[in-house]
Amino acid sequence: MLDIMINHSEHTLHSVSELEAFIGNILGRTGAQSKNQRELSTTMKDRFEEHSAFIVNCIVKDGSEWSEESLERSMACLAVSLEKKDVYRRHENLLSFKYLAAAVCLREVERVPGL
């Protein structure tokens, strides 16, 4: 995720925000995107979707097959994402993993019959 935020910025010293990567649009200061920002937004959105799909597949699949433990894995990922992190880390905590873990957990709960 951090590589997406760094590599899709117009400025070499400033990365795009996690919010911009998550929503797939680079927000300009004026509100209207430049042509370069639109192109960067498109590739950034594609890369974020690839990363997200990879993470989701790691949670719910065993290789190429759907895991019988996907609900338990998604709950574990959500629990880990909600733990308090060390505030002295070099990078800020990424919130998008929490959203992905919560969405996968909800989807897996809906898949379980009788819940």
C-alpha positions in Angstrom: 0.0 0.0 0.0 2.8 2.4 0.9 4.4 1.8 -2.5 1.1 2.9 -4.2 1.0 6.0 -2.1 4.6 6.9 -3.0 4.7 5.9 -6.6 1.5 7.6 -7.7 2.2 11.1 -6.4 3.0 14.0 -8.7 5.5 15.3 -6.3 8.7 13.4 -5.4 8.7 14.6 -1.8 5.0 14.1 -1.0 3.1 10.9 -1.3 -0.6 10.7 -1.9 -2.8 10.2 1.2 -4.2 6.8 2.1 -7.6 8.2 1.5 -6.7 9.1 -2.0 -5.3 5.6 -2.7 -8.4 4.0 -1.1 -11.0 6.0 -3.1 -8.8 5.9 -6.3 -8.7 9.6 -6.9 -5.9 12.1 -6.4 -7.5 15.1 -4.9 -6.1 18.3 -6.3 -5.9 21.7 -4.5 -8.3 23.3 -6.9 -10.8 20.4 -7.0 -10.4 19.7 -10.7 -7.8 17.1 -11.6 -5.1 17.7 -14.1 -4.6 15.3 -17.0 -1.5 13.9 -15.2 -3.5 13.4 -12.0 -6.3 11.6 -13.9 -3.8 9.2 -15.4 -2.1 8.6 -12.1 -5.5 8.1 -10.4 -6.4 5.4 -13.0 -3.2 3.4 -12.5 -3.3 4.0 -8.7 -6.8 2.6 -8.6 -5.9 -0.5 -10.6 -2.9 -1.2 -8.4 -5.0 -0.7 -5.2 -7.6 -3.2 -6.5 -4.8 -5.7 -7.3 -3.4 -5.3 -3.8 -6.8 -5.6 -2.2 -7.8 -8.7 -4.2 -4.5 -10.3 -3.2 -5.1 -9.6 0.5 -8.7 -10.8 0.3 -7.6 -14.0 -1.4 -5.0 -14.6 1.2 -7.7 -14.4 3.9 -10.4 -16.5 2.2 -8.6 -19.1 0.1 -6.2 -22.0 0.6 -4.3 -21.8 -2.7 -7.1 -21.7 -5.3 -9.8 -23.3 -3.2 -12.2 -21.4 -0.8 -11.0 -22.2 2.8 -13.4 -23.6 5.3 -11.6 -21.4 7.8 -12.3 -18.2 5.9 -14.6 -16.8 8.6 -12.1 -17.5 11.4 -9.3 -16.0 9.3 -11.3 -12.9 8.5 -12.2 -12.4 12.2 -8.5 -12.8 13.2 -7.5 -10.2 10.6 -10.1 -7.8 11.9 -9.0 -8.4 15.5 -5.4 -7.8 14.6 -6.2 -4.6 12.7 -8.1 -3.2 15.7 -5.2 -3.7 18.1 -3.4 -0.7 19.4 -0.2 -0.1 17.5 3.1 1.3 18.5 2.8 5.1 18.0 6.5 5.5 17.5 6.6 3.7 14.2 8.1 5.3 11.1 4.9 5.0 9.1 1.4 5.8 10.2 -1.0 2.9 10.7 -2.9 2.1 7.5 -6.6 2.2 8.0 -7.5 0.6 4.7 -6.6 -2.9 6.0 -9.2 -2.4 8.8 -11.8 -1.7 6.1 -10.8 -4.6 4.0 -10.7 -7.0 7.0 -14.1 -5.7 8.2 -15.7 -6.1 4.7 -14.3 -9.7 4.3 -15.5 -10.6 7.8 -19.0 -9.3 7.1 -19.2 -11.1 3.8 -18.0 -14.4 5.4 -20.6 -14.0 8.2 -23.3 -13.7 5.5 -22.1 -16.9 3.9 -22.5 -19.0 7.0 -26.0 -20.5 7.0 -27.9 -20.1 10.2 -26.1 -17.0 11.5 
